Amino acid sequence: VKNWVKELRKMLGNEICLCIV
């Protein structure tokens, strides 16, 4: 489930999201 990824993107931002993905 990539539900937590969406929350992280809002909290941390797109920069962190790119790192995870």
Secondary structure, DSSP 8 states (H G I E B T S, - for coil): --HHHHHHHHHT-HHHHHHH-
